[in-house]
Amino acid sequence: MNSKVKIPKLSWKEVGKLFKRTFFEFFQENSFFHGAALAYYAVFAIIPIIYLAVISFGKIMGQEEILRLIKVLLEEQVGIKDSSGILAFLSEVHFEKSSVVLNIIGIVALMFSSSALISSLRMSINEFYDIQVKIDDRKTKIYHTVLTKLISVFMLAVFGVSIVLLYTAETIFMSVSGQLYDSFHLQQQWIMGGVEHLVSIGINTILFALVYKFLHDGKVLWKLAFSGGLLTACLLHIGQIGLKFYLTNFFFGSQMGIAGTLLIFLAWMYYTSQIIFLGAKFIKVYSELIGRPIVFEVHVLLQNMQQRRKK
């Protein structure tokens, strides 16, 4: 089991070598090209993803609560000053009046269209992991393509559920801490502020660890996935403070209404993707330094199919 594999500790010299190689190899990749592709797909996927979130969780948590949560994410995490334009279309949709069959068809269609974002991220991580997908058999290649698409749809659903649940928990925590904040002394307020930052970093660490563990065609140890997830979450948390300030105050698209909102999201996704790719390269270099390089691995379902065909 991967979870039982003992990862050797790196010396300070090796840690320095790890970061030096990570940055060197990262700048050798086409990170800007991959970032542009990911941002492009994200712009076209954001509306379907929001629609899916409302459809999936609206009946459980309430449509207004889901929209409020999405509004908080867009304004506080991305830096969009006014997200009302991007959410306005949902006010005209009567979810409770639509038929179950049409809802299912719509959800499936939207998930496949939105999965292009996940597929793009998957190909990029393969690139930064230096994974060479080698499948000689034609039928196996077709099965691999179909299975990859299905996994992308599944991962989209998993990420959607995880984001809603984790950020709902964070919102509740922030709300409770906010009510207690005024009654705290200055030292307690500093501690509570630090805890809020740690909660945000912890949530993002889990999400990025899932990406680095599953969203590719290789085999990565859980400990390495969480190491890369933690690094990415910390860099993203620090970087987004400056990025959010820039996008809300100096970015030319901030005063352009709905078009400006999409431009802000495009820029935010582009710069965020660079940090995600840096985390992927960190895991790749780390795995090589400990003698467990990431290699292509055929999915277990395809392995079973190949074994049956040989028999």
C-alpha positions as CSV (number, residue, x, y, z in Angstrom):
1,M,0.0,0.0,0.0
2,N,1.2,3.5,-0.9
3,S,0.2,4.8,2.6
4,K,2.7,2.4,4.3
5,V,5.7,3.4,2.1
6,K,8.2,5.2,4.3
7,I,9.5,8.3,2.6
8,P,13.2,9.1,3.6
9,K,13.8,12.4,5.2
10,L,15.7,15.0,3.1
11,S,18.7,16.8,4.5
12,W,18.7,20.6,4.3
13,K,21.1,20.4,1.4
14,E,18.7,18.0,-0.4
15,V,15.8,20.3,0.4
16,G,17.6,23.2,-1.2
17,K,18.3,21.0,-4.2
18,L,14.6,20.0,-4.3
19,F,13.4,23.6,-4.6
20,K,16.3,24.6,-7.0
21,R,15.5,21.7,-9.4
22,T,11.7,22.4,-9.0
23,F,12.0,26.0,-10.2
24,F,14.6,25.2,-12.9
25,E,12.4,22.4,-14.4
26,F,9.2,24.4,-14.0
27,F,10.6,27.2,-16.2
28,Q,11.6,24.7,-18.8
29,E,8.0,23.7,-19.3
30,N,5.3,25.5,-21.3
31,S,3.5,26.6,-18.2
32,F,2.1,29.8,-19.8
33,F,0.6,27.8,-22.6
34,H,-1.0,25.3,-20.2
35,G,-2.2,28.1,-18.0
36,A,-3.9,29.8,-20.9
37,A,-5.6,26.6,-22.0
38,L,-6.8,25.9,-18.5
39,A,-8.1,29.5,-18.0
40,Y,-9.9,29.3,-21.4
41,Y,-11.7,26.1,-20.5
42,A,-12.5,27.5,-17.0
43,V,-14.3,30.5,-18.4
44,F,-16.6,28.2,-20.4
45,A,-17.1,25.8,-17.6
46,I,-17.9,28.2,-14.7
47,I,-21.5,28.8,-15.7
48,P,-22.3,25.0,-16.1
49,I,-20.5,24.3,-12.9
50,I,-22.5,26.9,-11.0
51,Y,-25.7,25.5,-12.5
52,L,-24.7,22.0,-11.5
53,A,-24.0,23.1,-8.0
54,V,-27.4,24.7,-7.7
55,I,-29.2,21.7,-9.2
56,S,-27.3,19.2,-7.1
57,F,-27.3,20.9,-3.7
58,G,-30.2,23.4,-4.0
59,K,-32.8,20.9,-2.9
60,I,-30.7,19.9,0.1
61,M,-29.2,23.2,1.4
62,G,-31.6,25.6,-0.4
63,Q,-31.0,27.5,-3.6
64,E,-30.4,30.8,-1.9
65,E,-27.8,29.3,0.5
66,I,-25.9,27.7,-2.5
67,L,-26.0,31.0,-4.4
68,R,-24.8,32.9,-1.3
69,L,-21.9,30.4,-0.9
70,I,-20.9,30.8,-4.6
71,K,-21.1,34.6,-4.3
72,V,-18.7,34.4,-1.3
73,L,-16.3,32.2,-3.2
74,L,-16.2,34.5,-6.3
75,E,-15.9,37.7,-4.3
76,E,-13.6,36.7,-1.5
77,Q,-11.4,34.0,-3.1
78,V,-11.3,35.3,-6.7
79,G,-11.6,39.1,-6.1
80,I,-14.7,39.8,-8.2
81,K,-16.3,42.9,-6.7
82,D,-19.8,42.3,-8.0
83,S,-20.8,38.8,-8.9
84,S,-24.5,39.6,-9.4
85,G,-24.1,39.7,-13.2
86,I,-22.6,36.2,-13.5
87,L,-25.4,34.8,-11.2
88,A,-28.3,36.7,-12.6
89,F,-29.2,34.0,-15.2
90,L,-30.1,31.7,-12.3
91,S,-32.9,33.9,-11.1
92,E,-34.8,33.2,-14.3
93,V,-34.5,29.4,-13.9
94,H,-37.3,27.6,-12.1
95,F,-35.6,24.5,-10.9
96,E,-38.5,23.1,-9.0
97,K,-40.8,23.2,-12.1
98,S,-38.5,21.3,-14.4
99,S,-39.0,17.5,-15.0
100,V,-36.7,14.9,-13.5
101,V,-35.9,13.5,-16.9
102,L,-34.9,16.9,-18.3
103,N,-32.8,17.6,-15.2
104,I,-30.9,14.4,-15.5
105,I,-30.3,14.9,-19.3
106,G,-29.2,18.5,-18.6
107,I,-26.9,17.5,-15.7
108,V,-25.2,14.8,-17.8
109,A,-24.7,17.1,-20.8
110,L,-23.3,19.9,-18.5
111,M,-21.0,17.5,-16.7
112,F,-19.5,16.3,-20.0
113,S,-19.0,19.9,-21.3
114,S,-17.5,21.0,-18.0
115,S,-15.3,18.0,-17.9
116,A,-13.2,19.6,-20.6
117,L,-11.7,21.7,-17.8
118,I,-10.7,18.6,-15.8
119,S,-9.4,16.9,-19.0
120,S,-7.2,20.0,-19.7
121,L,-5.9,19.9,-16.2
122,R,-5.2,16.2,-16.4
123,M,-3.1,16.6,-19.6
124,S,-1.2,19.5,-18.0
125,I,-0.3,17.5,-14.9
126,N,0.8,14.6,-17.0
127,E,3.1,17.0,-18.8
128,F,4.5,18.4,-15.5
129,Y,4.9,14.9,-14.1
130,D,6.7,13.9,-17.3
131,I,4.3,11.0,-17.8
132,Q,4.5,9.4,-21.2
133,V,1.2,7.6,-22.0
134,K,2.2,4.5,-23.9
135,I,-0.6,2.3,-25.2
136,D,0.2,0.3,-28.3
137,D,-3.1,-1.7,-28.5
138,R,-5.8,0.2,-30.5
139,K,-8.7,-1.1,-28.5
140,T,-7.0,-0.4,-25.2
141,K,-6.3,3.1,-26.4
142,I,-10.0,3.7,-27.1
143,Y,-11.0,2.2,-23.8
144,H,-8.4,4.4,-22.1
145,T,-9.8,7.6,-23.8
146,V,-13.4,6.7,-22.8
147,L,-12.3,5.8,-19.2
148,T,-10.3,9.0,-18.9
149,K,-13.4,11.0,-19.9
150,L,-15.6,9.2,-17.4
151,I,-13.0,9.7,-14.6
152,S,-12.9,13.4,-15.5
153,V,-16.7,13.6,-15.1
154,F,-16.5,11.7,-11.8
155,M,-13.7,13.9,-10.5
156,L,-15.7,17.0,-11.4
157,A,-18.5,15.7,-9.3
158,V,-16.1,14.8,-6.4
159,F,-14.5,18.2,-6.5
160,G,-17.9,19.9,-6.6
161,V,-19.1,18.0,-3.6
162,S,-15.8,18.5,-1.8
163,I,-15.8,22.3,-2.5
164,V,-19.4,22.8,-1.4
165,L,-18.9,20.7,1.8
166,L,-15.5,22.1,2.8
167,Y,-16.3,25.7,2.1
168,T,-19.7,25.4,3.8
169,A,-17.8,24.2,6.9
170,E,-15.4,27.1,6.5
171,T,-18.2,29.6,6.2
172,I,-19.9,28.3,9.3
173,F,-16.6,28.5,11.2
174,M,-16.0,32.0,10.0
175,S,-19.5,33.0,10.9
176,V,-19.2,31.6,14.5
177,S,-15.7,33.1,15.0
178,G,-16.9,36.4,13.6
179,Q,-19.6,36.6,16.3
180,L,-17.1,35.8,19.0
181,Y,-14.4,38.0,17.5
182,D,-15.5,41.3,19.2
183,S,-15.6,39.7,22.6
184,F,-12.0,38.5,22.4
185,H,-8.9,40.4,23.6
186,L,-6.4,41.6,21.0
187,Q,-4.2,38.5,21.5
188,Q,-7.1,36.2,21.1
189,Q,-8.2,38.0,18.0
190,W,-4.7,37.5,16.5
191,I,-4.9,33.8,17.3
192,M,-8.4,33.5,15.8
193,G,-7.2,35.3,12.7
194,G,-4.3,32.8,12.3
195,V,-6.7,29.9,12.8
196,E,-8.9,31.2,10.0
197,H,-5.9,31.3,7.6
198,L,-4.9,27.8,8.6
199,V,-8.5,26.5,8.0
200,S,-8.4,28.0,4.5
201,I,-5.0,26.5,3.8
202,G,-6.1,23.1,5.1
203,I,-9.1,23.0,2.9
204,N,-7.1,23.9,-0.2
205,T,-4.4,21.3,0.8
206,I,-7.0,18.5,0.7
207,L,-8.4,19.6,-2.7
208,F,-5.0,19.9,-4.3
209,A,-3.8,16.6,-2.8
210,L,-6.8,14.9,-4.6
211,V,-5.8,16.6,-7.8
212,Y,-2.1,15.5,-7.5
213,K,-3.1,12.0,-6.5
214,F,-5.8,11.1,-9.0
215,L,-5.9,13.6,-11.9
216,H,-3.2,12.0,-14.1
217,D,-2.0,8.7,-15.6
218,G,0.7,7.9,-13.1
219,K,1.2,6.6,-9.6
220,V,1.9,9.1,-6.8
221,L,2.3,8.3,-3.1
222,W,-0.3,9.9,-0.8
223,K,2.4,11.6,1.3
224,L,3.9,13.2,-1.8
225,A,0.5,14.3,-3.0
226,F,-0.2,16.0,0.4
227,S,3.3,17.6,0.4
228,G,2.6,19.1,-3.0
229,G,-0.9,20.1,-1.9
230,L,0.4,21.9,1.2
231,L,3.0,23.8,-0.8
232,T,0.5,24.8,-3.4
233,A,-2.1,25.8,-0.8
234,C,0.4,28.0,1.1
235,L,1.8,29.7,-2.1
236,L,-1.8,30.2,-3.4
237,H,-2.9,31.7,-0.1
238,I,0.0,34.1,0.0
239,G,-0.2,34.9,-3.7
240,Q,-3.9,35.5,-3.8
241,I,-3.6,38.3,-1.3
242,G,-1.6,40.3,-3.7
243,L,-3.5,39.0,-6.8
244,K,-6.9,39.9,-5.3
245,F,-5.7,43.4,-4.5
246,Y,-4.4,43.8,-8.0
247,L,-7.5,42.5,-9.7
248,T,-9.9,44.5,-7.6
249,N,-8.0,47.8,-7.7
250,F,-5.7,48.0,-10.8
251,F,-6.9,45.4,-13.3
252,F,-8.4,47.2,-16.4
253,G,-11.4,44.8,-16.6
254,S,-12.7,45.5,-13.1
255,Q,-15.0,48.3,-14.3
256,M,-16.4,46.5,-17.3
257,G,-19.5,44.8,-15.9
258,I,-20.1,41.2,-16.7
259,A,-17.4,41.2,-19.4
260,G,-15.0,42.5,-16.8
261,T,-16.1,39.9,-14.3
262,L,-15.2,37.2,-16.8
263,L,-11.8,38.8,-17.6
264,I,-11.0,38.9,-13.8
265,F,-11.9,35.3,-13.5
266,L,-9.8,34.5,-16.6
267,A,-6.8,36.3,-15.2
268,W,-7.2,34.8,-11.7
269,M,-7.4,31.3,-13.2
270,Y,-4.4,31.9,-15.3
271,Y,-2.1,33.0,-12.5
272,T,-3.6,30.4,-10.1
273,S,-2.8,27.6,-12.6
274,Q,0.9,28.6,-12.5
275,I,1.0,27.8,-8.8
276,I,-0.8,24.5,-9.4
277,F,1.7,23.5,-12.1
278,L,4.6,24.5,-9.8
279,G,3.2,22.1,-7.1
280,A,3.0,19.3,-9.7
281,K,6.6,19.9,-10.7
282,F,7.6,19.9,-7.0
283,I,6.0,16.4,-6.6
284,K,7.8,15.1,-9.7
285,V,11.2,16.3,-8.5
286,Y,10.5,15.1,-4.9
287,S,9.6,11.6,-6.1
288,E,12.8,11.3,-8.1
289,L,15.0,12.5,-5.2
290,I,13.5,9.7,-2.9
291,G,13.9,7.1,-5.7
292,R,10.2,6.7,-6.4
293,P,9.8,8.4,-9.8
294,I,6.3,8.8,-11.3
295,V,5.7,6.4,-14.2
296,F,2.7,5.7,-16.4
297,E,0.3,3.2,-15.0
298,V,-2.6,1.6,-16.9
299,H,-5.8,1.9,-15.0
300,V,-6.7,-1.3,-13.0
301,L,-9.9,-1.7,-15.1
302,L,-7.8,-1.7,-18.3
303,Q,-5.3,-4.1,-16.8
304,N,-8.1,-6.6,-16.1
305,M,-9.4,-6.2,-19.6
306,Q,-6.0,-6.9,-21.0
307,Q,-5.6,-10.0,-18.9
308,R,-8.9,-11.4,-20.0
309,R,-8.0,-10.9,-23.6
310,K,-4.7,-12.7,-23.2
311,K,-6.6,-15.7,-21.7
